[in-house]
Amino acid sequence: MGVRTSSNSRKIGREAACLALIGLLTVLYFWPVLFGEKSLYLTDFLFLAVPQAQMTVEALSAGEIPHWEPRMDFGYPYQADPHSLVFYPLLPLLFAAPIVQAFNLFISAHFLLGAALLFALLRRWGVERLPAILGALTYAFGGYMLGATGVLMIQRGSVWLPLPALMFDYYQERGGLRWIAATAAALALQGSGSDPQFLLFSVVLMAMIPLVSPNARWRGVRDWLGGIAGSSALAIGLLACQYVPVLHLLLNSDRAGGLGGSELGLFAVDPWNLLSALFALPFPDPREVSYYLSFHHGSPPILYTFYLGAPVLLLVVCGMAYRPRVDPVGVVRHGLAGPVMGLGIVFCICLSVGDRLPVFRWVLEVVPLLKIFRYPIKYYALAAFWISVLAAFGLQGMLTGSAGCRRMLVGAGSSLLVLISALMAAVWAGGDDLARVWLTGSAEPGGSAAASVAALQSAWFAGIAFAWGMVGLCLILIWAARSGRIPLRTAIVGIAILAIFDLISTTRTQLALIDRDLIEKPPAAIQYMPSPEAGRPPPRFASYLPDQLLFQDEWTHTQIVLLRYQLMKNLCGVRFDLNCLGPSATLRTRTNVRYSEIAPLLGSAELDLFQAKVGAGRTLRVYYSPIFAGPGRVAGRSGPLLVQELTDVMPRAFIAGQATPVEADLTPEQSKAAIWTLPDRTLFEPAKDAPSPGPLVPDSIGSCRIAHYGRHRVQIDFELKGRGLLVLLDAPFPLWRATVDGEERPIHRVAGLFRGVEVREGESSLEMAYEPRPFRVGVAISLCFLIFWLTLVVRPAAWRAPQAKL
């Protein structure tokens, strides 16, 4: 017994040492972010993720759940949005430091989490420690996960993928309700911080366990299907507190009937940019103007790199031939793991390129539910998972003496060497035509890319030469081992070290960093913005960013990001309690959609006038922007920014001089017209569950004043004679309820954007309250399922106790 305990202790110690090594590499990788003065900053990180994290932290610190967020656009059901992270278990990390530094820690922790979970899964599958470390690092520090720092919903969903697969693999071996409960808990952890599509991805991985796991036991179709269905249903029940509000928001969003073609295929992978899996980005530093030349047609994609490196890709090919030696009783030996995962990689990459291939549309026709999800690029998450597993399998096969894996490495390496040599010759002999086509789509000389193609050609040649050298080193190590100059295991360990070094060192240069103080320091323009007041509506403003700045050589990617930050575009102003119109909400409500439909109908001379009509008191723009600056006082300038105070700003609440109901929903043109005539006249759509009040024309209008404005409650005091429509310039949503002097009244949609309530002479106070009934229903369901889950975890042990005594 003592010998066995000592052996287990040594084994646990070795596993802990491997995890410690992964942790150390993660810390070194993110050292400038964790302990230096740098920060991550690309795309969603700065525009959406940090401000939304700030909103969640502020609300929870104040002791309330942010069901509604009035600072997002005209108001938004925030908790229902998966980006809110209200129930995410790693959320406490965001309370650890100032929000930008805490969010850098938050992201770094996810890299470590993804690596640790895949390491545990690979060890479960009998992979030795070195191959398991390689697979874990490939998953965490491969280009896909690195690029996902700009789209954190994808990163959070991806890092948890190995955990449900691990739990379900235990279920396949041991059976029992407790392993179904464990799988459900893993799915719930993943779903608490990502959208439901990643749960679907995990279910796909679970369903494939009998085919891809080297030690999976086939328990029969009934147990297999029962385990998948039971754990999925239990996970959804545990997540009801999040998913019921999400469902309600979905049914009241633009995705209720499925997304349209252009929106559905938004952010697909450009196949040419997949070359970055083998060749490092020519210009990886986003602070340089030349960064744009790294990408097809000079347009940075939402995930900017897929780098894996030649040694990892060779090991992935080797993994196709991996066959485990162990053959326990009951394990299905079919040898299909490598080919199945290889086909899965190809299939998911085909899905990720969207409409460029018909596969994407075919899948949507077979599974119509997928039409509510955007971003074909998310399907690459499964490919990244299988690539990492196959790389580990390939190295494992080499270490265990698999002749098939060695032949695959030599064959693939030789073929890749020839291919890279041919490509190098083409780049060398092709002049600047290839680079010109890459950037402009045409080989015609001249144009704006003339000064850049030579630099791109040289950078390509250097990257291709580096890949050629990596492949050559791998082949030299195998040749040296075959000729007896070095032990075979030494050669294979050398290839593993080469693969890890190549992957981490290259992707580290592609990590987009910026000085942290540029983000933490409030923008200079903040001095020209009104300060928020307790119990009053948050100030509302509009910002304009001319897109043509993206194509001027003097503007680097970093400058564009900082310019958008200065303009507080897409919610960044939330840090300062500012309300920016037109953010990119995950699930757009009718108000979000209508605002985006009206904007194209406005001429440049009308923009500021319109913003004043919807309650925006200031605008921010680049002062040399071609967007027409409307009437208003210049509040100040900050660098290239102009802050303008608008005139004739509509009060946040007022009683319309005349309000006319319409039978059908307003068109965008009608909404625009109804807004222009405020507050004298307007149109409204009567609430569908209440009779129309008819035209509302008060005899006279007295005062109308917001007495209290909170996150979930608004009180407005008023005076009038006759009957009128009291308008609040906030978004209507089905969960808002209105009472006038204690009597409930329906809320009508005014001009397609705002809330309106009928008020009458003799009444004096209107109160609107947000009632999150879907959340309450979801919490009740989650509690019931949690009790059931605890029963599954605890009771089986109690049931076996009497048998043990007998």
C-alpha positions, 0 to 999 in steps of 0.5 A: 500500500505504501509503495502504491501511495508513493507511486501515485504521489510521484505521478501527481508530482510529475503532472503538477510539474507539467502544468507548472511548466505550462503556467510558467510559459504563459506568464513569460508569454504575457509578461509585458501585459501582466507585470510590464506597462503594456496592454492588449487592445485589438478590436473588441477588447477595447471597443466592447469587452473592457467597457462591458466588463466595467459595466458588470463590475460596477453593477455587481459592486453596487449590489445589483444585477444589471438587467437593463443598461441605460448607457448602451445606445437607447437602453439595452437588456444587458444581463440577457446578453452573453457578453455581460458575464454575470454568471461566469465563474472567472468574473472575480478576476475582473475585480482584482485590479483597475479594469484594464489591468484586470482584463489583461489578467482575465485573458491571460488566465484563459490561455492557461486554462485552455492549455491545462484542460487540453493537457488533462484530456490528452493525458486521459487519452494515454498521451505521454507528457511531452506530446501532451504539453505540445498539444496543450501549447499548440491549442493555447498559443496557436494563431487562432486563440491568439487572434481571438483576443480581439473577439473574446466571446470566441476565446471564452467558448474555445478554451472550455472545449476540452472539458466536456470532452474529458468528462464525457470520455470518463462517462464512456468508460465508467457510465453512471449518473455522476459522470453525466452530471460532471459533463453537464457541469462542464457544459454549463461552465462553458455556456456561462461565458459564451454563446450557445453555439459553443455548447453545440460544438462541445456536443459535437466533440462529445458525440465523436468521442467513440471515434477519436478517443484512443481508449473509448469504450462503446457502451451502445447507442442507447447509453451514448445518446442518453449520455449526450442528451441527458448532460446537454439537457441538464446543462441547459437547465443549469444555465436557465438563469442565463438562457431564458433571458437570452431566448427572450431577447432573441425573440425580440431581436433581429435574429428572431427569423434568422439572419440575412445573407450579408449578416449571416456570413459576417466575418468569414475567413479569407482563404488566402489569409490561412497561409499564415498557418505556415508563414508568419505575418510579413508585418506583425506589428500593428503599430506600423503602417505596413501591418495592413500589407500582411493581409489579403487586399490589405484588410485585417480580418477579425482574427488576424493570424492562424499561425502554427508553424511548419513543425507543428503542421508536420506533426499534425500530418503524422497524427493521421497515422497514429495507432495506440498500442494499448488494447484494454478490454472493451475498447474499440480499436478502429484506427479512425481517430486520425482520419476522422479528425483530419476530415473534421479539420477540413470540414470546419475550415470549409465552414469557416470561409462562409459563402466562398464555398457551398458547404456553409449554405448546405449545413445551414439548410440541414440545421436551420437553427444555425441561421441565428448565429453570425461569424462563420469564423467560429467554426474554426474553433473545432479545427483548432481543437483537432489540430492540437490533438493531432499534433500531440498524437503525431508526436506520441506516435513518433515516441512510441516507435510508430513506423507509420508516423515516421513515414508520414513525417518524412513524406509530408516534410519532403513534399512540403519542402518541395512546395515551399521551394517552388513558392520561394522560386515563384516569389523570387521570379514573379517580380512584384506581380504576386504582391500587387495581386495580393494587395489590389486584386490586379497585376497592373503596375502603379496605383497606391500599392506601388511603394509597398509591393517590394517590401511585401515581396521581401518579407514574404521571401524571408518568411518562406525561407524561415519555414523552409529552414524549419522543415529542413531541420525536422528532416535533418533530425530524422535523418540523423536518427535513422543513420544512427548519429543520434538516438531516435528519441533525442531526434523526436524530442528535438522536433518537439522543442523546435515546434514549441519554440517556433510556435511561441516565439512567432506568435509572441511577435504577433501579440498586439500590445499597446502602452497601458497608460494610453488606455487607462488615461481618460481621453483628453476629450473627456474634459469637454463632456458633461458630468453625470448626475446621480438620479439623472439620465446619463448624458447622450452623445454621438460620434463619427469616424470617417472610414476613409482614415483606414486607407491613408498611409499616415494612419497606422492600425494603432492610431485608428484604434486610439482614434476610435477610443478617443471618439468613444465609439462602441461603448468605450465612453461607458467607463466615464458614464457617457452614452454613445448612440449606435453601439454594436449590440450582440443581439440587436433589438428593434430600436437598434435596428431602426436606428441603423435603418434611419441613419442612411436616410439622413443627409450629411447636413441632417446628422447633427440635427437628428442627433439633437432630436433623439437627445444627444447633447454633443458630437465628437468627430475628426475636425477635418472629417468630410462629415458635415458639422451642423449648427452648434457651439464648439466645446473644445478640440483635442488633437484631431478631435472636435467636440461640439455642443448641439443646439435645440436638444430634445428633452429626455422626457416631454409631452407631445403636442399631438400624437397620432396612432398608426395601424401598421408598424412604422417604416424607417421613412415614417420613423424619420419623419415622426422624429423630425416633428417632435415635440409638436407632432409624432406618430406611435404604434399602439401596444399590441396587447391594449386597445389604441387610445386614439389621437392624443392632443392635450388642451395645454401642457404644463411641466414634465420633469424626470424626478428620478432616473435609475438603471431599472426605474424611472419616475417622471412628474408632469402636468397637463390638461386633457389627454396626451402622450408622455414620451421618454427618449429611451428604447421600449422593450417588452419587460418595461411596465408603466404605472400612472398614479398607481394605475398600469398603462401600456407602453407604446412605441413612439417614432419606432425608437422611444417609449410613450405612455398615455397621461391624463388631466389630474394625474401627476406621476408616471413610473416605469419599472423594468421587470426581468420576468424571464430572469426570474423564471430562469433562476427558478428553473436553474435552482430546480436543476441545481438540486437535481444535479446535486442529487445525481452527484451525492446520492449514487454514493449513498446508494452504494453504501449499504451494498458495501456493508453487506 
